[in-house]
Each structure stands twice: as structure tokens, then as C-alpha cells.
Amino acid sequence: MARTVIAGNWKMNKTIGEAVAFAAALRKALADKPDLPEIVIAPPFTALHAVSAVISGSAICLAAQNMHEAEKGAFTGEISGVMLREAGCSSVIIGHSERRTFFGEKNQSINKKLFAALRTGLNPIFCIGETLQEREENRMEEVIGAQLKEGLNNLDDSDIRRILIAYEPVWAIGTGKTATPAQAQEMHRFIRNWIAGGHSKELSEETVILYGGSVTPQNIALLMSQPDINGALVGGASLDVESFVRIVEYKSTQGV
């Protein structure tokens, strides 16, 4: 059975000072609380090392928002997995729709990044999702299937076991629109069935599949009530400590 994970992607937000203050407040708010999911936060690169020091020894894990496929080299402005590990990261977000849309990342390059992350000892959060046009054309499964096939190409079961998959419908990211619980469940079930068909039922049942796309304290419980949703990749609502804590504590705050 898959474990539960709540991850916060801060995107290009928070200075080092703001990030440190947030991390300290989050650690305090969640201290000694039982029955919490795994918690991951992804600050910008500049704050990783400082935040790592604040959350050291706690149940909060650190992720980066992106990485380059090479360990080092003449790639101005890029960050390697080795550098992220040294900064304190245990995870890295790969293939976020904003990277695909604004920076032209393709499935093949995302596949290389997944290999590089695993080789470096990082656990990838692999993002996939369809655009509004693709959904309106009823091409969701075709698009998601291609992203899975090409993104996970040549990865074996032991590799995939370390990957968290985040289904993020592009039309719901930062728009205030959210896939209904039924829509989200339908795609999560498709992803799980795809893994079962291409690999094994056992692996599909163990795979953590997160939902992302305007997740809030108000909708988290309904989303988490779906059988194939194992957690959330939270954007805007992860930038406020109180909001993020309410999402992390969805079981107690929503009565689930």
C-alpha cells in the first residue's frame, strides 16, 4: 500500500530570511503531532542550505524544484543533483508543467533528469498532466500515457519504486480551478493501471501518486478521500504556514 505524502512547492517565492522563518514556524507547529503524512517542502535554490539546517532532525524533508541531468560542467545557471544533496535535499521535483511550458522541457530530457536524480540518491517527484485543450479534446489518457512511457523509459521497478508521481492538470495549476475529486481519481486510477500493465500490480499499489492543482485546506479532505490519491503537491497554499499546516493535518481538521 502506498504511503501518504504532502509536498509544498514554493516556486519563485521567499527570500532566505522568509524561508528560514517559515521552516522554523512549520517545524514548531507540527512538533510532536502523531499520525502525520510525510512532509516535503521545496524552497528556491538560494534557501535550500539554510532551510536544511532549520529542519534537520525533524520529520520535514527538503526538496529542490529542478535539477540538471549532468553532475557538473559548462551549464551556466544550472544546479546538479550532487549540489542538491550537499545542500540537504532528499528529493527533487522534475518535469513540472511550468518547466515544460516556459522552459521547453520535453519527455526525453525529463527522463534523463530522472536517471540523474536516482543516480545521485535523490527521490524524484515526477510531474505529469494535460492542458485544458487536451482535456477538452478528450486526449487526457493519450497525453498522460506518453508522458509516463517516455519519462520512465528504461527505468526498472527498483527505480520507479523511488519515484513519486504527481498528477497536475495544467489547467488547474495556479488558476483556482481544481479537478473534481472524481476527475482526479479517474486519472490517478489510469496512472496506477498503466504502471500495473507495464510493470506489476504490486508496484502500482506501492506507487505514491500525488494530486496537484489549486490544492487548498478546503478541498484536501475530499481529494484525499479518493482511493488512488496518496497525497498532494501544493503550490500557493504552501506559502502560508497556517494554510499548509491545515492541509498536512487534513485528517484532524476535516474529520477524515
C-alpha positions in Angstrom: 0.0 0.0 0.0 1.3 3.5 -0.9 2.3 5.9 1.8 0.8 9.4 2.2 2.9 12.5 1.2 2.1 16.2 1.3 4.7 18.3 -0.5 4.8 22.1 -0.8 6.3 23.7 -3.9 7.2 27.3 -3.2 8.2 28.1 -6.7 9.9 31.5 -7.1 8.9 32.8 -3.7 10.5 33.6 -0.3 13.9 35.2 0.4 16.3 33.2 2.6 15.1 35.0 5.7 11.5 34.4 4.8 12.2 30.7 4.1 14.0 30.2 7.4 11.2 31.8 9.3 8.6 29.7 7.6 10.5 26.5 8.1 11.0 27.2 11.8 7.3 28.0 12.3 6.3 24.9 10.4 8.6 22.7 12.5 7.1 24.2 15.7 3.5 23.8 14.5 4.0 20.1 13.7 6.2 19.1 16.6 5.1 16.0 18.5 1.9 15.6 16.5 1.1 12.0 15.7 -0.3 10.4 12.6 1.1 13.0 10.1 1.8 12.2 6.5 5.3 12.5 5.1 6.0 16.2 4.7 8.2 17.8 2.0 9.0 21.4 1.3 10.7 22.8 -1.9 12.1 26.2 -1.4 14.0 28.1 -4.1 17.7 27.1 -4.6 19.0 30.1 -2.6 17.3 29.0 0.6 17.9 25.2 0.4 21.0 25.1 2.7 19.6 27.5 5.3 16.3 25.7 5.4 18.0 22.3 5.7 19.7 23.5 8.9 16.4 24.6 10.4 14.5 21.3 9.7 17.4 19.0 10.5 16.3 16.2 12.8 12.6 16.9 12.2 10.1 14.9 10.1 10.2 17.5 7.4 12.1 16.6 4.2 13.7 19.0 1.8 13.3 19.0 -2.0 14.6 21.1 -4.8 12.4 22.4 -7.6 14.5 21.3 -10.5 18.0 20.0 -11.5 20.2 19.4 -14.5 20.9 16.0 -15.9 24.8 16.4 -15.6 26.8 16.2 -12.4 28.9 19.2 -13.4 30.0 21.2 -16.5 29.6 24.4 -18.5 25.9 24.8 -17.9 25.6 28.4 -16.7 22.7 28.9 -14.2 22.1 25.2 -13.6 22.2 23.0 -10.5 23.3 19.4 -10.3 22.0 16.6 -8.1 25.3 16.3 -6.3 24.9 20.0 -5.3 21.4 19.5 -4.1 22.4 16.5 -2.0 25.1 18.6 -0.4 22.6 21.4 0.3 20.5 18.9 2.3 17.9 17.7 -0.3 16.5 14.2 -0.3 14.0 14.9 -3.2 13.7 16.9 -6.3 10.7 18.0 -8.4 11.2 17.0 -12.1 9.0 17.8 -15.1 6.7 20.4 -13.5 4.3 21.8 -16.1 5.9 25.3 -15.7 9.2 23.8 -16.7 7.6 22.1 -19.6 5.6 25.2 -20.7 8.0 28.1 -20.0 11.4 26.4 -20.5 10.6 23.9 -23.2 11.4 20.7 -21.3 10.4 17.5 -23.1 9.7 14.0 -22.0 13.2 12.8 -23.2 15.1 15.4 -21.2 12.9 14.8 -18.2 13.8 11.1 -18.5 17.5 12.0 -18.3 16.8 14.1 -15.2 15.0 11.2 -13.5 18.0 8.9 -14.2 20.4 11.6 -12.9 18.3 12.2 -9.7 18.2 8.5 -8.9 21.9 8.1 -9.6 22.6 10.9 -7.2 20.4 9.4 -4.4 17.5 11.9 -4.8 13.9 10.7 -4.8 12.2 12.4 -7.8 8.7 13.9 -7.7 7.8 13.3 -11.4 5.1 15.7 -12.6 2.7 14.9 -15.4 -0.5 16.5 -16.6 -2.7 17.6 -19.5 -3.6 21.1 -20.8 -7.2 22.4 -21.0 -7.2 21.9 -24.7 -6.0 18.3 -24.4 -8.8 17.6 -21.8 -11.4 19.2 -24.0 -10.3 17.0 -26.9 -10.6 14.0 -24.5 -6.9 13.2 -25.0 -6.0 13.0 -21.3 -5.1 9.4 -21.3 -3.1 9.7 -24.5 -1.1 12.6 -23.2 -0.5 11.1 -19.7 0.3 7.7 -21.2 3.0 9.3 -23.4 4.5 11.3 -20.5 4.7 8.1 -18.5 6.1 6.0 -21.3 8.8 8.5 -22.4 9.5 9.9 -18.9 10.0 6.5 -17.3 11.7 4.9 -20.3 14.3 2.3 -19.4 13.7 2.7 -15.6 13.3 -0.6 -13.9 10.9 -1.4 -11.0 13.5 -0.6 -8.3 13.9 2.9 -9.9 10.2 3.5 -10.2 9.7 2.4 -6.6 11.7 5.5 -5.5 9.7 7.9 -7.7 6.6 9.8 -6.6 4.3 10.7 -9.4 2.4 14.0 -9.3 -0.6 14.3 -11.5 -1.2 18.0 -12.1 -3.8 19.0 -14.7 -2.1 22.1 -16.2 -5.5 23.9 -16.4 -5.8 23.7 -12.6 -2.3 25.0 -11.6 -2.5 28.4 -10.0 -5.9 29.1 -11.7 -8.1 28.5 -8.7 -9.7 25.7 -10.7 -9.5 22.2 -9.3 -10.3 18.9 -10.9 -13.3 17.4 -9.1 -12.4 14.5 -6.8 -13.9 12.2 -9.5 -11.8 13.7 -12.3 -8.7 13.4 -10.2 -9.5 9.9 -9.2 -10.1 8.9 -12.8 -6.7 10.0 -13.8 -4.9 8.6 -10.8 -6.6 5.2 -11.5 -5.4 5.4 -15.1 -1.8 6.1 -13.9 -1.9 3.2 -11.5 -3.3 0.9 -14.1 -0.6 2.0 -16.5 2.1 1.1 -14.0 0.4 -2.3 -13.4 0.2 -3.0 -17.1 3.8 -2.0 -17.9 5.4 -3.3 -14.7 3.4 -5.1 -12.0 0.3 -4.8 -9.9 2.5 -4.9 -6.7 4.5 -1.9 -7.9 1.4 0.0 -8.9 -0.1 -0.4 -5.5 3.1 0.8 -3.8 3.5 3.9 -6.1 2.7 7.2 -4.5 0.6 9.3 -6.7 0.0 12.9 -5.6 -2.6 15.4 -6.9 -1.5 18.9 -7.6 -3.6 21.9 -8.9 -5.0 24.6 -6.6 -5.0 22.3 -3.6 -6.4 24.2 -0.5 -7.4 23.4 3.1 -11.0 23.4 1.9 -10.6 20.7 -0.8 -7.8 18.5 0.5 -10.1 16.1 2.5 -12.3 15.4 -0.4 -9.3 14.8 -2.7 -7.7 12.5 -0.1 -10.9 10.5 0.2 -10.3 9.1 -3.3 -8.8 5.6 -3.2 -5.9 6.3 -5.6 -4.8 9.7 -4.3 -1.9 9.3 -1.9 -1.2 13.0 -1.2 -0.8 16.4 -2.7 1.8 18.7 -4.4 0.7 22.0 -3.0 1.5 25.3 -4.7 0.1 28.7 -3.5 -1.4 27.3 -0.3 2.0 26.0 0.8 3.3 29.6 1.1 1.4 30.3 4.3 2.3 28.3 7.4 -1.3 28.1 8.8 -2.7 27.1 5.4 -0.1 24.4 4.8 -0.4 23.0 8.4 -4.2 22.7 7.8 -3.5 20.7 4.6 -0.9 18.5 6.4 -3.4 17.9 9.2 -6.4 17.3 6.9 -7.4 14.2 8.9 -7.9 16.0 12.2 -9.1 19.4 10.8 -11.6 17.9 8.3 -12.7 15.0 10.4 -11.3 12.4 7.9 
